């Protein structure tokens, strides 16, 4: 089994990074299989073939593991699309959400993390930061569309991006609806249509 060297003794991308990668991959597998309540540091260490003391010393709690996993997922997420048009960009976003939530492993993993966030403040904070990173990344699609004249000035870019994924997560979590390409198309078109109509732009009544 691999022990984690003291901080600062290994260059970035070396053994320390490989240990973290193995532990986070094992954590994601465990969460997808059994949920947050069953996440056990000793089990994660066994799955990752890492010493238990390494996992307990570096992460300490299941919540800390989940938080680091979410941070890593945000770092590894795909960059936003740039199709040249707002509807194409938002469709790329909605397709990414559908692909993630319908993936056998990733769908269960997100369900577990979202459930954990409802009862664990540390996981909730990490999940909020994850979505903050992703929404910020895709908000550029909207600001570009405003600059091209596709959307009204003052359009709230973050609100438009959130409007794409909101109905998909609602169908996935609340209704148990199997998501399809049709859901992705509807979500993107609805958000784009509303944005063009000025639903998220600042008007006199918003001042």
C-alpha positions as CSV (number, residue, x, y, z in Angstrom):
1,X,0.0,0.0,0.0
2,X,1.1,3.6,-0.7
3,X,1.6,6.1,2.1
4,X,1.3,9.8,1.4
5,X,4.6,11.7,1.8
6,X,4.7,14.8,3.9
7,X,3.4,18.0,2.3
8,X,5.9,19.7,0.0
9,X,8.2,16.8,-0.5
10,X,6.7,15.7,-3.8
11,X,6.4,17.8,-7.0
12,X,2.9,18.5,-8.3
13,X,1.8,15.6,-10.5
14,X,4.0,13.1,-8.7
15,X,3.1,10.4,-6.2
16,X,1.0,12.7,-4.1
17,X,-1.2,13.5,-7.0
18,X,-1.5,9.8,-7.9
19,X,-2.6,8.9,-4.4
20,X,-5.2,11.7,-4.4
21,X,-6.5,10.5,-7.8
22,X,-6.8,6.9,-6.6
23,X,-8.6,7.9,-3.4
24,X,-11.0,10.2,-5.1
25,X,-11.8,7.6,-7.8
26,X,-12.4,5.1,-5.1
27,X,-14.6,7.6,-3.2
28,X,-16.7,8.2,-6.3
29,X,-17.1,4.5,-6.8
30,X,-18.2,4.0,-3.2
31,X,-20.6,6.9,-3.3
32,X,-22.2,5.7,-6.6
33,X,-22.6,2.2,-5.2
34,X,-23.8,2.8,-1.7
35,X,-24.5,6.5,-1.1
36,X,-23.0,9.0,1.3
37,X,-24.2,7.4,4.5
38,X,-22.2,4.3,3.8
39,X,-19.0,6.1,2.7
40,X,-16.3,4.7,4.9
41,X,-12.7,5.9,4.9
42,X,-11.2,2.4,5.6
43,X,-13.2,1.0,2.6
44,X,-12.0,3.9,0.4
45,X,-8.4,3.1,1.4
46,X,-8.9,-0.5,0.6
47,X,-10.4,0.3,-2.8
48,X,-7.6,2.7,-3.6
49,X,-4.9,0.4,-2.3
50,X,-3.7,3.2,-0.1
51,X,-2.8,3.0,3.6
52,X,-5.7,3.8,6.0
53,X,-3.5,6.3,7.8
54,X,-3.0,8.2,4.6
55,X,-6.7,8.7,4.1
56,X,-7.5,9.5,7.7
57,X,-4.6,12.0,7.9
58,X,-5.3,13.9,4.7
59,X,-9.1,13.8,4.6
60,X,-10.3,12.7,8.1
61,X,-14.0,12.6,7.4
62,X,-16.4,11.3,4.7
63,X,-17.6,14.9,4.2
64,X,-14.0,16.1,3.5
65,X,-13.6,13.3,1.0
66,X,-16.8,14.3,-0.8
67,X,-15.8,17.9,-0.8
68,X,-12.4,17.2,-2.4
69,X,-14.1,14.9,-4.9
70,X,-16.4,17.8,-5.9
71,X,-13.5,20.2,-6.2
72,X,-11.7,17.7,-8.4
73,X,-14.8,17.2,-10.6
74,X,-15.1,20.9,-11.1
75,X,-11.4,21.1,-12.2
76,X,-11.8,18.2,-14.6
77,X,-15.1,19.3,-16.1
78,X,-15.2,20.1,-19.8
79,X,-14.9,23.7,-20.9
80,X,-17.9,25.5,-22.3
81,X,-19.0,25.2,-25.9
82,X,-18.6,28.0,-28.5
83,X,-20.9,27.2,-31.4
84,X,-21.3,30.8,-32.5
85,X,-24.9,31.0,-31.4
86,X,-26.7,31.1,-28.1
87,X,-29.1,28.2,-28.8
88,X,-26.3,26.0,-29.9
89,X,-24.2,26.8,-26.9
90,X,-27.1,26.2,-24.5
91,X,-27.9,22.9,-26.2
92,X,-24.3,21.8,-25.7
93,X,-24.7,22.6,-22.0
94,X,-28.1,20.8,-21.7
95,X,-26.7,17.7,-23.6
96,X,-23.7,17.7,-21.2
97,X,-26.1,17.7,-18.2
98,X,-28.2,14.9,-19.7
99,X,-25.2,12.8,-20.5
100,X,-23.8,13.2,-17.0
101,X,-27.1,12.4,-15.2
102,X,-27.9,9.4,-17.4
103,X,-24.4,7.9,-17.1
104,X,-24.7,4.8,-14.8
105,X,-21.9,5.9,-12.5
106,X,-22.1,9.7,-12.7
107,X,-25.9,9.8,-12.3
108,X,-25.8,7.8,-9.1
109,X,-22.8,9.8,-7.9
110,X,-24.6,13.1,-8.3
111,X,-27.7,11.7,-6.6
112,X,-25.6,10.7,-3.6
113,X,-23.8,14.0,-3.4
114,X,-27.0,16.0,-3.7
115,X,-28.6,13.9,-1.0
116,X,-25.6,14.3,1.3
117,X,-25.7,18.1,0.8
118,X,-29.1,18.2,2.3
119,X,-27.9,17.0,5.7
120,X,-24.1,17.8,5.7
121,X,-23.1,21.5,5.6
122,X,-19.5,20.7,4.4
123,X,-20.8,18.7,1.5
124,X,-23.4,21.4,0.8
125,X,-20.8,24.0,0.6
126,X,-18.6,21.9,-1.7
127,X,-21.6,21.2,-4.0
128,X,-22.4,25.0,-4.1
129,X,-18.8,25.7,-5.1
130,X,-18.9,23.0,-7.8
131,X,-22.0,24.6,-9.4
132,X,-20.5,28.0,-9.0
133,X,-17.5,27.0,-11.0
134,X,-19.6,25.3,-13.7
135,X,-22.1,28.1,-14.1
136,X,-19.3,30.7,-14.2
137,X,-17.7,28.7,-17.0
138,X,-20.8,28.5,-19.1
139,X,-21.9,32.1,-18.4
140,X,-19.5,33.2,-21.1
141,X,-21.9,31.8,-23.7
142,X,-24.5,34.3,-22.6
143,X,-22.1,37.3,-22.4
144,X,-20.9,36.5,-25.8
145,X,-24.4,36.3,-27.1
146,X,-25.1,39.7,-25.6
147,X,-22.1,41.1,-27.3
148,X,-23.2,39.7,-30.6
149,X,-26.7,41.3,-30.2
150,X,-28.5,38.0,-29.8
151,X,-29.7,38.8,-26.3
152,X,-30.7,42.0,-24.6
153,X,-28.1,44.1,-22.8
154,X,-28.0,43.4,-19.1
155,X,-29.0,39.8,-19.4
156,X,-28.1,37.9,-16.3
157,X,-25.8,35.2,-17.7
158,X,-25.8,33.0,-14.6
159,X,-29.6,33.0,-14.5
160,X,-29.8,31.8,-18.1
161,X,-27.3,29.0,-17.5
162,X,-29.1,27.9,-14.4
163,X,-32.4,27.9,-16.3
164,X,-31.0,25.3,-18.7
165,X,-30.1,22.7,-16.1
166,X,-32.9,23.4,-13.6
167,X,-35.7,21.5,-15.4
168,X,-33.3,18.6,-16.1
169,X,-32.4,18.2,-12.5
170,X,-36.0,18.5,-11.5
171,X,-37.0,15.7,-13.8
172,X,-34.1,13.6,-12.7
173,X,-34.4,14.1,-8.9
174,X,-38.1,14.9,-8.3
175,X,-39.9,13.0,-11.0
176,X,-37.5,10.2,-11.8
177,X,-37.9,10.8,-15.5
178,X,-35.4,9.1,-17.8
179,X,-33.7,12.0,-19.5
180,X,-33.4,12.0,-23.3
181,X,-32.2,14.2,-26.2
182,X,-35.7,15.6,-26.3
183,X,-35.3,16.9,-22.7
184,X,-32.0,18.5,-23.7
185,X,-33.6,20.2,-26.7
186,X,-36.5,21.5,-24.7
187,X,-34.4,22.9,-21.9
188,X,-32.0,24.7,-24.3
189,X,-34.8,26.2,-26.4
190,X,-36.9,27.3,-23.5
191,X,-33.9,29.1,-21.9
192,X,-32.8,30.7,-25.1
193,X,-36.4,31.8,-25.9
194,X,-36.9,33.3,-22.5
195,X,-33.5,35.0,-22.6
196,X,-34.3,36.6,-26.0
197,X,-37.6,37.8,-24.6
198,X,-35.7,39.7,-21.9
199,X,-36.8,37.5,-19.0
200,X,-33.4,37.8,-17.3
201,X,-32.5,41.3,-18.5
202,X,-32.6,44.3,-16.3
203,X,-35.5,46.6,-17.0
204,X,-37.0,49.7,-15.3
205,X,-39.0,47.4,-12.9
206,X,-35.7,45.7,-11.8
207,X,-33.9,48.9,-11.0
